């Protein structure tokens, strides 16, 4: 049996786990922030980008040389400098070559380097790359002791910690990245504007932010497009944080048979194919009507999306809808975070310019010192050579008398007081250099070096000369590269107004809703094919109502929680007749326990109509239909405030001068005009509807309308029925107890479940395993003193289909006389507020 190996206790760390985790995560976060995700404010590069460019430069993969396989560069980068996956390195390399991602591409690539459709680049073994001319300018000075070097990951080589950028690359190309606790999102800006702003800042170091913003107008995206909102742009540039609106460049072309919406520029970082797909999806799902075809006609000459629109459709309104619902219009969030002195900071445009200027001054100063020292050393050697020519015979004699090179050098140093470097140059001098021509060239070289040293000395000693040198070099860059502004800046944000209904197809659908809040709309062709079959329902669910409605109508759905939902029909998902449909929770936040009690079909909210709702505990409330009109269809709104433990049992649409009749569980009914119910807002809980016994509750209510209602139908929990003449039910006063609708039977009591006022010409739909329609005439007429009838032979498996009532458009004839809070003793005016 193998023995267990004991742990070496000296290697066990005894410390607080929180402190250990905090220390380790702190180290990890620092690495992610400084070495991976965030760019350096000086050269505008992330470490992986810097290493790719340096590897290409170090290997001679230059702009004026031939292309090399990308795989070779990637291998060098991960083998020598960046110990990460080859895929991530290649993706970074590809991004630096993409003209739709970078204002100034840093790598030139042959082969497939992806597309604006987010197509991936070809594998690295197929593509070739080399440094771009502009990035080569960032590497030309690194050998002149301008930047610091650090050991690579395995200490076998040195690599630069920053590149000697000649212009503010971070502003020109922008950056994006996510680190631990930090993120950066810097948009690209125009090359010429950034350099001109840098020159202005160099010549006017105390200038204001506004002075710089007069030069840098705003972001300049490689995909062009339009940026709106001057104030927000200025805020972003001044603070480093902000949100700007980007819109596609679109033209509307009117033709004889159709109109066309033509998109030629899209927002930065959007994917063209996704925009096209979204527009097609909106058209196919009938959320927008009027589009006949969408085509991507982009080619090597430029981007072009063509949307064909019906001649009679409002093309501008369709375009506004597309702006709202696709990436034809997006927002860009400024979050200008960069590494400054090894720490992440949020920087304004001026602060970014200052960080670059400080770094550039340091680079030019170091370069000048380095070159001055080189020239000084060369001058020292030239002095020795020129002097040696005048005493050449003596020097030759000393050399011929010496045994070797070192002895020759030493004799020359001792005899003529030359330095070690001068003596080395003399003894290695080739004889042909002793001609008069070469001696003259030595003197000319010496004079030239002296002049150059004087210029370098001026740069080293004078800050103004240093600044002027940087300005000259920036102007050379301006003349060498031509990058005109592509993005148009517009002062104001254009308000997008969409008339949704004008874009919705004018067609009819069958809408169904169940008690458990499953809703669907069904095309009439699908419905007519199987209209003799029962619609799809979940087990133990009940169908509340179904009705043919127009796609431009609205549905107001009342829930037992006292909330209501107002939804346009065109926003409903389309299903087949036998499907369950979608639960309301797929459109908005709804509790699964909430039940649907009523639903109304509305064509216009501008009507003198009311929703009268009643609660189980005896409260009633009247709400104007116009109060159910909402701006957002993806949330619920309060219709009837409920007391704790109470529940909304039913709601129905009423009009002026109509009466309400409600029934209680044990059989009482009360009838009175709706003018006795005060009009209240959503925060009210209503007023007392009827006086209830201790164990009683309201179960149903119905509307009594003149010339439309002759009878009251009563259904019990056992599906026993009776029909009562409405004339036999007295009109009372709200809050009274009412009168019994049937004789009480103590041995086998029946409880009222549902009531409905109707006339002889109406029909009822009963639901069980299938649908069955009964005539009002089939229900026995009985007086209030009698019990209930079972002549229909129904059982508890049946339930009565409620109405999906259409709201009529009616004008206000005259105001209710008692429609005020003071007219009702039990009305709490404070509950309105």
Secondary structure by P-SEA (a helix, b strand, c coil): cbbbbbccccccccccaaaaaaaaaaaaaaaaacccccccccccccaaaaaaaaaaaaaccccccccccaaaaaaaaaaccccccaaaaaaaaaaaacccccccccccccccccccccccccccccbbbbbcaaaaaaccccccccbbbbbccccccccccccccccccccccccccccccbbbbbbbccaaaaaaaaaaaaacccccaaaaaaccccbbbccbbbbccaaaaaaaaacccbbbbbbcbbbbbbcccbbbbbbccccccccaaaaaaaaaaaaaaccccccccccccccccbbbbbbbbcccccaaaaaaaaaaccccbbbbbbbbbbbcccccccccaaaaaaaaaaaaaaaaaaaaaaaaaaaaaaaaaaaaaaaaaaaaaaaaaaaaacccaaaaaaaaaaaccccaaaaaaaaacccccccaaaaaaaaaaaaaaaaaaaaaaaaaccaaaaaaaaaaaaaaaaaaccccccbbbbcbbbbbbbccccccccbbbbbbbccccccccccaaaaaacccccccccccccccbbbbbcccbbbbbbccccbbbbbbcccbbbbccccccccccccccccccccccbbbbbccccccbbbbbbcccccccccccccccccccccccccccccccccccbbbbbcccbbbbbbcccbbbbbbbccccccccccccccccccccccccccbbbbbbcccccbbbbbcccccccccccccbbbbcccccccccbbbbccbbbbbcccccccccbbbbbbccbbbbbbcccbbbbcccbbbbccccccccbbbbbbcbbbbbbccccccccccccccccccccccc
